[in-house]
Amino acid sequence: MPPEPIFHNEEMSRAFRDLSDLRRFEGAPKEFWPRLIAALGAVAGASQGALLVREHKPDSAWMLLSEWPASIGSTRITQSFRESLETLAQTALAQGHMVQALDAQSPRSSGHYALAVRLAAQGDHACVAALLLSEVTEPLVREALSRIQLASDAPRSFQENQAARQARNDVTSFATALDLMVAVNEERRFVAASLAFCNGVATRFQSDRVSLGWFEAGYVRLKAMSRTEKFNRQMAAAQALETAMDEALDQDEEVLWPAPKDSILITRDHEAFSQSQSVPHILSLPIRVEGKAVAVLTCERGASPFTALEAQQLRLCCDQASRRLADLKHHDRWFGARWAADFKRQAADWVGPKHTWAKVISILVVVALAALFLVRIEFRAEGTFVLRSDEGAFLTAPFDGYIEQVHVRPGDAVKPGAPLVSLATRDLDLEESAAAADLNRYQREAEKARAGKSLAEMRISESLADQAKARLDLVRHRLNQAVIRAPFNAVVVEGDLRERLASPVKQGDALMKVARTDRLFVEAEVNERDIHEIIGRATGEVAFVSQPRLKFPVRIVAVEPAAFPRNEGNVFIVRCAFVNPVEPWWRPGMSGLCKLSVERRSLFWILTHRTVDFLRMKLWW
């Protein structure tokens, strides 16, 4: 007996009409794919379907794009279908289609089948439709496969229509922008060009009112309004509009009111303007010049909301007109240009009717030269400095041994007697026990010899006891020195022994260096070219590399009599003391810049004395 058809003729016609409509679908892709899998399922008579996509790369994974129906109960068959989706998709991608029985049955009996077909699509993704057919025979599955293959080009048709629609929209956008630019370019003044731009936008986008605001002195100022040559900026409506423009400029984003549900932009001022002026729909677009927002175009419309295509076209128009409007505003009687023209007219009255700018420049040059020779400022010799401590100490190993504990690290502040390093005392403890035992033994032997009236043996035992006691005192002395302690209030400047735990040390090895922090001084290196300038001087300032904004006064204490060679030339060591108390964050070894006051010199001498000295040496014969 032949199998019953999956569809009645009316249902089949409706399913194919849906597929035909999808080929010309004008909605978004996120709406197209769910409708496509639903239509394919209806054509095949399936109970469940899924769309899978993957990139055209060998190692890319399949992703579930859409599933139909949205919710379905879980059974053994549906679970088996879901588990085989990737296998079906991979085989269908390679062979074009795939049919798989999900349960064992004879070819003529009804059963459950999984069907997968590769869909024709553009782009860098492959797409496969997988369908579950329940209670059907194999011939009906083959018939359903043929129907799905006939509809497999629906995604490509949708994408081609979408690309053609986008191309038409782009042509429309460019034509609109060019028409607006023709009107703007015909004007030679900023206000007229702004008004022409607003009128053109209002006409082409059926806006009730279009306004242009420009960023000036920290706020957006209203400059032009469509179909309105004069307006009062003091009106409440104008001020509310400027506030809404400020909101769009501050965020540097297009602000649409009513705001989309997924929008994260702030629209409070747009909402207030909409309510106060009874404007249902508002779109504000920042106008950028060289990537910086300098103006805002606000469009108001009551009939219908602004679409994404209109927003894109308006963005293109703003981008095309931004440079022209900015140039006109810059050259159209900018206040700096007016000031320059007024100064030029006054200077012409003062110095004569001709060569005004040349004479003004000459006066400026004379004033500059007079300032160079007559204005005197403090000249200071520069040099680098290092912060030194007046008192420091190297702490050495008191005896041969091993490092057992490290209590501090470089940079730690310590007090007198604070433990710094502990040496291992296990061997010394054994020596102490042995020496004590020897002392006790020799003392008993001496007592025994005295009791036996053996004077010679008593003398020998007493001598050995004295040696044992001396050795015991030495061992105990070393035990007392096993913990190296800070000799005074100081900071650890050298010696990070944390990585040397259990390592051997020799007696006299330098382990740490500590330095006082309350007796710091500046050791500055001044180039020999300036040393004659600071002889007999007394004051200066230093700035640390770590805190360059802070300046600390110093006084010169001494200048080393001999120079030291450096890569940049010979330098003299200048010792300076701080005028104010030592700061708690100072540490020995810090560096910075030192400026020692010399005397007041002219600007010309300060700027040229290095060059003059160089030329004197080079031109000397």
PyMOL commands that set and color helices and strands:
alter all, ss='L'
color gray80, all
select helices_A, chain A and resi 9-23+29-44+76-83+85-95+138-150+154-186+190-204+236-251+268-277+308-331+335-351+356-374+426-451+455-480+498-500+531-534+603-618
alter helices_A, ss='H'
color red, helices_A
select strands_A, chain A and resi 48-55+63-68+97-101+111-119+125-136+209-216+219-225+255-257+281-289+292-301+376-389+392-396+401-406+413-414+419-423+483-485+490-494+504-505+510-515+520-527+539-544+552-566+569-578+591-602
alter strands_A, ss='S'
color yellow, strands_A
deselect
rebuild
show_as cartoon
